[in-house]
Amino acid sequence: MERWKRTFVPAVEAQKELGIYLKAVREELNPWKVLDFFRRVSDEDYELLGRKSEFGRPEEYIWQYISVPPVCIRPSIVQDGASNEGDLTVKLTEIVFTNALIKQGLSKGAFTAQFMEHWVFLQLSRGFVQRLN
């Protein structure tokens, strides 16, 4: 980032007011911020991106809910005489637990940075569940 900013030195020397924009705070985007940004995109602006809102809005690209198949579709597996939960059930349990951790942290007012590892895990889990279905 610093190396990229240094490429603007000649321009800043020519026009000092450009330096203000290079000092802008860089912040990480989290899923809630992105969802909020997507919700604030007007239908007119969405059309400028070459899309029509009647075919779906940008906020619909962020998964907010996951369908959980019934137990009859994800039965227990018998292995070595013992009954174990299937891969899909285990992964869904991990997703529910991780969501509970995030919800608990949010209710206590913890910083978003503390949840980034959980969000990454949820993104990886989403892909795993899609492959199993």
C-alpha positions in Angstrom: 0.0 0.0 0.0 2.8 2.4 0.9 4.6 1.6 -2.3 1.4 2.3 -4.3 1.0 5.7 -2.4 4.5 6.7 -3.3 3.7 6.5 -7.0 1.5 9.6 -6.5 4.3 11.8 -5.1 4.8 13.7 -8.3 1.0 14.4 -8.6 0.8 15.5 -4.9 3.8 17.9 -5.4 2.0 19.4 -8.4 -1.4 19.7 -6.5 -1.0 19.6 -2.8 -4.8 19.0 -2.1 -4.5 15.5 -3.6 -2.5 14.4 -0.5 -5.6 14.5 1.6 -7.1 11.7 -0.4 -4.1 9.5 -0.1 -4.3 9.8 3.7 -7.8 8.4 3.8 -8.4 5.7 6.4 -8.3 2.2 5.0 -10.8 -0.1 6.7 -11.7 -3.7 6.3 -15.1 -4.6 5.0 -17.1 -7.0 7.0 -20.3 -8.8 5.8 -22.6 -6.4 7.6 -21.0 -3.3 6.0 -21.2 -4.9 2.6 -24.8 -5.9 3.1 -25.6 -2.3 4.3 -23.9 -0.9 1.2 -25.7 -3.2 -1.1 -29.1 -2.3 0.5 -28.4 1.4 -0.1 -27.8 0.9 -3.9 -30.8 2.5 -5.6 -32.6 0.8 -8.4 -31.5 3.5 -10.7 -27.8 3.1 -9.7 -28.2 -0.7 -10.1 -29.3 -0.2 -13.7 -26.2 1.8 -14.3 -24.3 -1.4 -13.5 -26.1 -3.1 -16.2 -28.6 -5.0 -13.9 -32.3 -4.8 -13.4 -33.7 -4.9 -9.9 -36.7 -7.1 -10.8 -34.2 -9.9 -11.4 -32.6 -9.6 -8.0 -31.0 -6.9 -5.8 -27.4 -6.7 -4.8 -28.1 -7.6 -1.2 -29.4 -10.9 -2.3 -25.8 -12.0 -3.1 -25.0 -12.1 0.6 -26.2 -15.3 2.2 -28.3 -14.5 5.3 -30.0 -17.8 5.8 -29.1 -21.4 5.0 -31.6 -24.1 4.3 -31.2 -27.1 6.5 -32.3 -30.4 5.1 -34.4 -32.7 7.3 -32.8 -35.5 9.3 -34.2 -38.1 6.9 -31.9 -36.7 4.2 -28.9 -36.6 6.4 -29.2 -39.8 8.4 -26.7 -41.1 11.0 -23.9 -43.3 9.6 -23.1 -46.7 11.2 -19.4 -47.3 11.3 -17.6 -50.0 13.3 -20.8 -50.9 15.1 -21.3 -47.3 16.3 -23.7 -44.6 15.0 -22.1 -41.3 14.0 -23.6 -38.2 12.5 -23.0 -37.6 8.8 -20.6 -35.0 7.4 -23.5 -32.6 6.6 -25.0 -32.8 10.1 -21.6 -32.2 11.7 -20.9 -29.2 9.4 -24.4 -27.7 10.0 -23.8 -28.1 13.8 -20.5 -26.2 13.5 -22.2 -23.4 11.5 -24.9 -23.0 14.2 -22.3 -22.9 16.9 -20.2 -20.3 15.1 -23.2 -18.1 14.5 -24.0 -18.4 18.2 -20.5 -17.2 19.0 -20.8 -14.2 16.7 -24.2 -13.3 18.1 -22.9 -13.5 21.7 -20.0 -11.3 20.9 -22.2 -8.7 19.2 -24.5 -8.6 22.2 -21.5 -7.9 24.4 -20.3 -5.1 22.1 -17.1 -6.8 21.0 -15.2 -5.4 18.0 -15.8 -6.7 14.5 -12.1 -7.7 14.1 -12.6 -10.4 16.7 -15.2 -12.1 14.5 -13.2 -12.1 11.2 -11.9 -15.6 11.9 -15.5 -16.9 12.5 -16.7 -15.2 9.3 -13.9 -16.8 7.2 -14.9 -20.2 8.8 -18.6 -19.6 7.8 -17.6 -18.8 4.2 -15.6 -22.0 4.0 -18.4 -23.9 5.6 -20.9 -22.5 3.1 -18.9 -23.9 0.2 -18.6 -27.3 2.0 -22.3 -27.5 2.5 -23.0 -26.6 -1.1 -20.8 -29.4 -2.3 -22.4 -32.0 0.0 -25.9 -31.0 -1.1 
